[in-house]
Amino acid sequence: MIAGGGSAVITGRNPEKLQAAVEALSKHGKAWGIAAELTDRAQIPEARRRIADEHADASLLVNGAGIFVPKPSTEYDEDFYDSFHELNRAMFFITRTVVAGMLSAGNGGSIVNIGAMWAHQGIAATPHTGFSVQKGGLHSQTKALAIELAPHAIRVNAVSPAAVRTPPYYRLVTRRTSRTP
């Protein structure tokens, strides 16, 4: 998309990683970063303001954030559990901000939510209750928004990947394969 003349705005909680991603993307076109911890409710208004003020012309949104910490639900405290809901809340209101720009422009658009197969089925390989709650909420939001926004030519879809090669995945695989019988 960037190489074809588009641009990208990405959010990330780690400013150094965010800057590195923006620099990598900028080799192919225009890219900007907005640093925000999406599970911190206090940081969302500023991220939304920047999106609305600086990038109201967005025609594509990809909600790709997720929290995957493989631990049994019996070990969750309330703050940890709440982080899953705070992430969904952030994505809901960021989506609302982007959709406002799409509606104002009147050209339609696309929203792609990155869900997970674990939101649809239990997997015995590792505990994942909070992750499933978070991604299940995102899938429900996808269905409702698809119906709501279809008359405005805004497509809303979700993809449900299985395991994805990310640092949490590698930590899990390394931990599981290094166990001795």
C-alpha atoms as a printed R data frame, in Angstrom:
    type eleno elety resid chain resno       x       y      z
1   ATOM     1    CA   MET     A     1   0.000   0.000  0.000
2   ATOM     2    CA   ILE     A     2   2.756   2.460  0.888
3   ATOM     3    CA   ALA     A     3   4.838   1.601 -2.155
4   ATOM     4    CA   GLY     A     4   1.762   2.222 -4.305
5   ATOM     5    CA   GLY     A     5   1.424   5.808 -3.123
6   ATOM     6    CA   GLY     A     6  -0.460   5.314  0.120
7   ATOM     7    CA   SER     A     7   0.744   6.152  3.588
8   ATOM     8    CA   ALA     A     8   0.706   4.474  6.981
9   ATOM     9    CA   VAL     A     9   0.174   5.572 10.542
10  ATOM    10    CA   ILE     A    10   1.125   3.013 13.147
11  ATOM    11    CA   THR     A    11   0.786   2.968 16.893
12  ATOM    12    CA   GLY     A    12   3.070   1.239 19.327
13  ATOM    13    CA   ARG     A    13   3.810   1.329 23.014
14  ATOM    14    CA   ASN     A    14   7.594   1.166 22.677
15  ATOM    15    CA   PRO     A    15   8.861   4.459 21.185
16  ATOM    16    CA   GLU     A    16  12.157   2.936 19.980
17  ATOM    17    CA   LYS     A    17  10.485   0.033 18.188
18  ATOM    18    CA   LEU     A    18   7.856   2.387 16.813
19  ATOM    19    CA   GLN     A    19  10.517   4.696 15.388
20  ATOM    20    CA   ALA     A    20  12.368   1.757 13.843
21  ATOM    21    CA   ALA     A    21   9.141   0.564 12.187
22  ATOM    22    CA   VAL     A    22   8.382   4.062 10.875
23  ATOM    23    CA   GLU     A    23  11.907   4.342  9.464
24  ATOM    24    CA   ALA     A    24  11.607   0.944  7.760
25  ATOM    25    CA   LEU     A    25   8.234   1.819  6.263
26  ATOM    26    CA   SER     A    26   9.446   5.268  5.200
27  ATOM    27    CA   LYS     A    27  11.876   3.626  2.786
28  ATOM    28    CA   HIS     A    28   8.828   2.724  0.701
29  ATOM    29    CA   GLY     A    29   6.624   5.798  1.195
30  ATOM    30    CA   LYS     A    30   5.088   8.031  3.823
31  ATOM    31    CA   ALA     A    31   4.782   6.719  7.368
32  ATOM    32    CA   TRP     A    32   4.088   8.202 10.781
33  ATOM    33    CA   GLY     A    33   4.034   6.805 14.297
34  ATOM    34    CA   ILE     A    34   1.919   7.549 17.321
35  ATOM    35    CA   ALA     A    35   3.307   6.260 20.609
36  ATOM    36    CA   ALA     A    36   0.565   5.010 22.914
37  ATOM    37    CA   GLU     A    37   0.032   2.180 25.360
38  ATOM    38    CA   LEU     A    38  -3.409   1.040 24.250
39  ATOM    39    CA   THR     A    39  -4.221  -0.579 27.587
40  ATOM    40    CA   ASP     A    40  -3.755   2.780 29.339
41  ATOM    41    CA   ARG     A    41  -7.080   4.589 29.058
42  ATOM    42    CA   ALA     A    42  -5.407   7.944 29.744
43  ATOM    43    CA   GLN     A    43  -3.291   7.705 26.562
44  ATOM    44    CA   ILE     A    44  -6.132   7.045 24.116
45  ATOM    45    CA   PRO     A    45  -7.586  10.573 23.828
46  ATOM    46    CA   GLU     A    46  -4.264  11.995 22.600
47  ATOM    47    CA   ALA     A    47  -3.813   9.182 20.085
48  ATOM    48    CA   ARG     A    48  -7.349   9.763 18.805
49  ATOM    49    CA   ARG     A    49  -6.813  13.518 18.620
50  ATOM    50    CA   ARG     A    50  -3.680  13.044 16.530
51  ATOM    51    CA   ILE     A    51  -5.439  10.612 14.213
52  ATOM    52    CA   ALA     A    52  -8.375  13.001 13.767
53  ATOM    53    CA   ASP     A    53  -6.213  16.114 13.349
54  ATOM    54    CA   GLU     A    54  -3.363  14.717 11.268
55  ATOM    55    CA   HIS     A    55  -4.784  11.660  9.473
56  ATOM    56    CA   ALA     A    56  -8.525  12.182  9.032
57  ATOM    57    CA   ASP     A    57  -8.179  11.056  5.409
58  ATOM    58    CA   ALA     A    58  -7.476   7.428  6.395
59  ATOM    59    CA   SER     A    59  -9.371   4.953  4.222
60  ATOM    60    CA   LEU     A    60  -7.976   1.755  5.745
61  ATOM    61    CA   LEU     A    61  -7.630   0.714  9.367
62  ATOM    62    CA   VAL     A    62  -5.947  -2.444 10.594
63  ATOM    63    CA   ASN     A    63  -6.522  -3.253 14.262
64  ATOM    64    CA   GLY     A    64  -3.689  -5.645 14.976
65  ATOM    65    CA   ALA     A    65  -2.987  -5.220 18.682
66  ATOM    66    CA   GLY     A    66  -3.318  -8.148 21.034
67  ATOM    67    CA   ILE     A    67  -2.156  -9.392 24.411
68  ATOM    68    CA   PHE     A    68  -0.955 -12.963 24.608
69  ATOM    69    CA   VAL     A    69   0.478 -13.997 27.951
70  ATOM    70    CA   PRO     A    70   0.123 -17.738 28.447
71  ATOM    71    CA   LYS     A    71  -0.872 -18.130 32.069
72  ATOM    72    CA   PRO     A    72  -3.810 -19.850 33.727
73  ATOM    73    CA   SER     A    73  -6.831 -17.693 34.480
74  ATOM    74    CA   THR     A    74  -6.442 -18.675 38.151
75  ATOM    75    CA   GLU     A    75  -3.274 -16.527 38.156
76  ATOM    76    CA   TYR     A    76  -4.948 -13.388 36.765
77  ATOM    77    CA   ASP     A    77  -5.375 -10.398 38.988
78  ATOM    78    CA   GLU     A    78  -8.026  -7.798 38.222
79  ATOM    79    CA   ASP     A    79  -5.606  -5.358 36.563
80  ATOM    80    CA   PHE     A    80  -4.283  -8.037 34.212
81  ATOM    81    CA   TYR     A    81  -7.809  -9.119 33.266
82  ATOM    82    CA   ASP     A    82  -8.867  -5.503 32.768
83  ATOM    83    CA   SER     A    83  -5.984  -4.950 30.317
84  ATOM    84    CA   PHE     A    84  -7.745  -7.172 27.764
85  ATOM    85    CA   HIS     A    85 -10.873  -5.041 27.977
86  ATOM    86    CA   GLU     A    86  -8.893  -1.791 27.903
87  ATOM    87    CA   LEU     A    87  -7.278  -2.913 24.662
88  ATOM    88    CA   ASN     A    88 -10.683  -3.600 23.094
89  ATOM    89    CA   ARG     A    89 -11.931  -0.253 24.387
90  ATOM    90    CA   ALA     A    90  -8.975   1.520 22.782
91  ATOM    91    CA   MET     A    91  -9.516  -0.216 19.453
92  ATOM    92    CA   PHE     A    92 -13.238   0.578 19.602
93  ATOM    93    CA   PHE     A    93 -12.630   4.309 20.054
94  ATOM    94    CA   ILE     A    94  -9.727   4.493 17.615
95  ATOM    95    CA   THR     A    95 -11.963   2.758 15.081
96  ATOM    96    CA   ARG     A    96 -14.691   5.267 15.853
97  ATOM    97    CA   THR     A    97 -12.249   8.106 15.146
98  ATOM    98    CA   VAL     A    98 -11.113   6.642 11.835
99  ATOM    99    CA   VAL     A    99 -14.697   5.851 10.793
100 ATOM   100    CA   ALA     A   100 -15.685   9.484 11.449
101 ATOM   101    CA   GLY     A   101 -13.099  10.535  8.874
102 ATOM   102    CA   MET     A   102 -14.292   7.904  6.414
103 ATOM   103    CA   LEU     A   103 -17.897   9.016  6.798
104 ATOM   104    CA   SER     A   104 -16.943  12.660  6.398
105 ATOM   105    CA   ALA     A   105 -15.005  11.946  3.193
106 ATOM   106    CA   GLY     A   106 -17.861   9.844  1.827
107 ATOM   107    CA   ASN     A   107 -15.545   7.521 -0.113
108 ATOM   108    CA   GLY     A   108 -16.023   4.359  1.918
109 ATOM   109    CA   GLY     A   109 -13.115   2.445  3.325
110 ATOM   110    CA   SER     A   110 -11.956  -0.775  4.876
111 ATOM   111    CA   ILE     A   111 -11.362  -1.995  8.399
112 ATOM   112    CA   VAL     A   112  -9.467  -5.219  9.006
113 ATOM   113    CA   ASN     A   113  -9.382  -6.614 12.531
114 ATOM   114    CA   ILE     A   114  -6.710  -9.146 13.369
115 ATOM   115    CA   GLY     A   115  -8.492 -11.668 15.524
116 ATOM   116    CA   ALA     A   116  -7.398 -15.183 16.384
117 ATOM   117    CA   MET     A   117  -8.627 -18.700 15.878
118 ATOM   118    CA   TRP     A   118  -8.369 -19.021 19.660
119 ATOM   119    CA   ALA     A   119 -11.376 -16.723 19.944
120 ATOM   120    CA   HIS     A   120 -13.441 -19.443 18.250
121 ATOM   121    CA   GLN     A   121 -12.047 -22.633 19.731
122 ATOM   122    CA   GLY     A   122 -10.162 -23.786 22.768
123 ATOM   123    CA   ILE     A   123  -6.592 -24.937 22.319
124 ATOM   124    CA   ALA     A   124  -5.042 -27.218 24.911
125 ATOM   125    CA   ALA     A   125  -1.455 -26.217 24.084
126 ATOM   126    CA   THR     A   126  -1.360 -23.287 26.489
127 ATOM   127    CA   PRO     A   127  -3.674 -21.239 28.713
128 ATOM   128    CA   HIS     A   128  -5.236 -18.366 26.779
129 ATOM   129    CA   THR     A   129  -8.463 -17.268 28.461
130 ATOM   130    CA   GLY     A   130  -7.790 -13.517 28.487
131 ATOM   131    CA   PHE     A   131  -6.502 -13.559 24.913
132 ATOM   132    CA   SER     A   132  -9.649 -15.408 23.805
133 ATOM   133    CA   VAL     A   133 -11.862 -12.913 25.637
134 ATOM   134    CA   GLN     A   134 -10.082  -9.986 23.975
135 ATOM   135    CA   LYS     A   135 -10.094 -11.442 20.474
136 ATOM   136    CA   GLY     A   136 -13.656 -12.745 20.881
137 ATOM   137    CA   GLY     A   137 -14.766  -9.204 21.658
138 ATOM   138    CA   LEU     A   138 -12.950  -7.930 18.595
139 ATOM   139    CA   HIS     A   139 -14.693 -10.534 16.419
140 ATOM   140    CA   SER     A   140 -18.084  -9.506 17.822
141 ATOM   141    CA   GLN     A   141 -17.277  -5.860 17.117
142 ATOM   142    CA   THR     A   142 -16.326  -6.820 13.562
143 ATOM   143    CA   LYS     A   143 -19.689  -8.436 12.889
144 ATOM   144    CA   ALA     A   144 -21.675  -5.537 14.323
145 ATOM   145    CA   LEU     A   145 -19.646  -2.862 12.534
146 ATOM   146    CA   ALA     A   146 -19.852  -4.719  9.220
147 ATOM   147    CA   ILE     A   147 -23.634  -4.466  9.342
148 ATOM   148    CA   GLU     A   148 -23.657  -0.886 10.634
149 ATOM   149    CA   LEU     A   149 -21.135   0.508  8.143
150 ATOM   150    CA   ALA     A   150 -22.080  -1.434  4.993
151 ATOM   151    CA   PRO     A   151 -24.519   1.281  3.819
152 ATOM   152    CA   HIS     A   152 -21.572   3.702  3.839
153 ATOM   153    CA   ALA     A   153 -19.367   1.462  1.647
154 ATOM   154    CA   ILE     A   154 -17.076   0.710  4.595
155 ATOM   155    CA   ARG     A   155 -16.082  -2.947  4.646
156 ATOM   156    CA   VAL     A   156 -15.283  -4.500  8.015
157 ATOM   157    CA   ASN     A   157 -13.624  -7.905  8.136
158 ATOM   158    CA   ALA     A   158 -11.565  -9.983 10.509
159 ATOM   159    CA   VAL     A   159  -8.886 -12.530  9.916
160 ATOM   160    CA   SER     A   160  -8.284 -15.298 12.426
161 ATOM   161    CA   PRO     A   161  -4.706 -16.494 12.191
162 ATOM   162    CA   ALA     A   162  -3.393 -19.433 14.141
163 ATOM   163    CA   ALA     A   163   0.084 -19.181 15.673
164 ATOM   164    CA   VAL     A   164   2.059 -16.236 14.318
165 ATOM   165    CA   ARG     A   165   5.839 -15.923 14.560
166 ATOM   166    CA   THR     A   166   6.113 -13.137 17.095
167 ATOM   167    CA   PRO     A   167   8.367 -12.734 20.163
168 ATOM   168    CA   PRO     A   168   5.657 -14.126 22.523
169 ATOM   169    CA   TYR     A   169   5.277 -17.140 20.225
170 ATOM   170    CA   TYR     A   170   9.024 -17.820 20.261
171 ATOM   171    CA   ARG     A   171   9.174 -17.479 24.059
172 ATOM   172    CA   LEU     A   172   6.339 -19.979 24.387
173 ATOM   173    CA   VAL     A   173   7.836 -22.470 21.918
174 ATOM   174    CA   THR     A   174  11.276 -22.186 23.490
175 ATOM   175    CA   ARG     A   175   9.844 -22.707 26.973
176 ATOM   176    CA   ARG     A   176   7.734 -25.714 25.884
177 ATOM   177    CA   THR     A   177  10.503 -27.400 23.881
178 ATOM   178    CA   SER     A   178  13.192 -26.888 26.530
179 ATOM   179    CA   ARG     A   179  11.272 -28.801 29.226
180 ATOM   180    CA   THR     A   180  12.736 -32.101 30.260
181 ATOM   181    CA   PRO     A   181  10.422 -35.092 30.644
